[in-house]
Amino acid sequence: MRMGFASGPKPIIDVMDLHTSFANLQGSSLVQAVTLALVEKWGYDGFLSHTEAVGEFYREKRDTFEEALQTHLGDLAQWRAPEAGMFFWFKLLINPDPNEEADSKELIQTKAYENGVLALPGTVFLPNGRKTAYVRAAFSLSTAEQVNEALRRLRVVLLRERDGK
């Protein structure tokens, strides 16, 4: 279930409202009913407190993932910590020629997957499916141990690829 809210200058909110009326028509009736019941039960302050707690939960997950990225892929990838969302995007730095971008597709879809790493190559998010060195990985459900193990395994795959083994 997802329900969001926004606050800001009226002209911006009006444009967002207009866009969402075309993009997604309306939120799910069930989600709206559950959200209304929660707000009626918790009040605005309780609802706000809940959203802040959820935000802190995901912030901790993000920070854990970034620490593991630094530990295992600090020399093999570049990234910026996301300010929102549940995914890290990182760029693989495994091509010997720094002017040529690596291709994450085969590496992530096959080699990493065969070694127990589940992530998505960036190309699946591009409209033209072009080659890209970017990878998207979720951090919201994994424990610190799982994240560290996955990124340790990915490091092994990346080093093999870089070294041509």
N, C-alpha and C positions, 0 to 999 in steps of 0.2 A: 504494500500500500504506500502510495506517495501522495502527499498533499503539500503544497508550498504556499508561501505568502510573500509579498513584497511590500516595501514601503519606500517612498521617495517622492520627488516632485511630481505633481499631478500630470504635467505633460508627458513625462516618461511613463508613468503608470498607465495613462490612457493609450499610449502607443503599444505597450506590452499587452494590455487588455485586447486591443484590436488584433494584434498578431495572434494571440492565443485563441481568439474566437475562430480564426481560420485554421490554425495549426492543429489544435486538438479539441475543438468544439467545446468540450466541458470536461471537468474531472469526473471520475466514476461516481455514480450516485451512492454506492456503498461507501466509498472513501469519504465522500462529503458527509454522509450520515454518521459515520464513526467519528470523524473529526468534530462535528457539531456536538456529539454526545460527550466527547472528551473535554471540549471547551466548557460545556455546561457543567460538567462534574468538577473539573479542576479549576475553572475560572481562567482568566487571561494570564494571571501571574503563574499559576500552576502549569499551564500550557507552555509559557515562555521558559520556565524553569526546566521542563522536560526537553524542549528543543536545545537549550544550552547544554544539558547533560549529554544528549546525543551528539552534539557538536564536539564536546570534549572527548567522548569515547572515540570518535573517528579521528580526531586530531592526534590522540595517542597512538592509534593504529598507523596513521600516516608517518608519525615520527619514528616508530619502530621500524617501518619499512625503509625509511630513508637511512637510518643507522645501518641496517643490513646491506642496503645498496652501497653505502660508503665502504663498509667492511669487505664486501665480496666483489663489487664491480667498480670501485673508485677509479681504477686505472683503465677500465674497459667500457665505460659509459659516461654520458653527460645527462644531466637532468636539472629540473627546477622543481622544488617541492610544490605540489598543488595547494592552492588556497581553499579549494572546495572540491567536492566529488569524492569518489572512492577508488580512483585509479591513478597510478603513476605512469607517466610517459617518460621513456628514456631512450637516448640515442646510443646505439652500439658503436664503439670506436675500435673496430677490429680490422679495418682495411689498411694494409701497409701504406697505401697512397692516401695521405690525408685530404687530398683534393677530390678523391672519389668516394662517394657515399656507399657504405655497405648495404647489402640487401638482407633484411631480417626474415623474409618470408620462409624460405626453406629451412633456415636455421631454427626458427622458433616453431613452425608448424610440424617439422619432422624431427630434427636432431634433439632439440630441447625437450619436446614432448616424449620422445623415446627414452629420455633420461629422467622422466618424472617431473618435468617443469611445464606448467600450464600458463600460457600467456598468449597474447594475440599480436601478430605482426602488424605494424602500422598500415601496411598496404590495404588491409581489409576495410579501413575507414576512409580511403581515398576514392573519389568518384571515378578516377581513371585507372585505379589499381596499379599505379606506377611503383617502381622500386623505391624503397625507403629503408633507412637504418633504424627507424623508430619502432618501439615495442610498447604495448600497453599491458600493464599488469594490475590486477585488483589487489587491494590491501585490506579490504573491510572484513573478511571472514577468517583469515588465517591467523594462527597464533604466532608469536615471535619465533618459536622453534621451527614451525613450518616455513616461515618466510626465510629464515637463515638457511635452512636446508635447501630450499628451492633455489635461492640465489647462489649458494655454494655449488650446487649442481650446474646451474647456468654458467658459472665461471669456468667450470671444467669444459663444458661444451664450447664456450667462446675461445678459450685458449687452444683447444684442439683445432678449431676452425682457423684461427689466426695463424697457427703454426703449420697448417696444411696437413694435419694427421687424420 
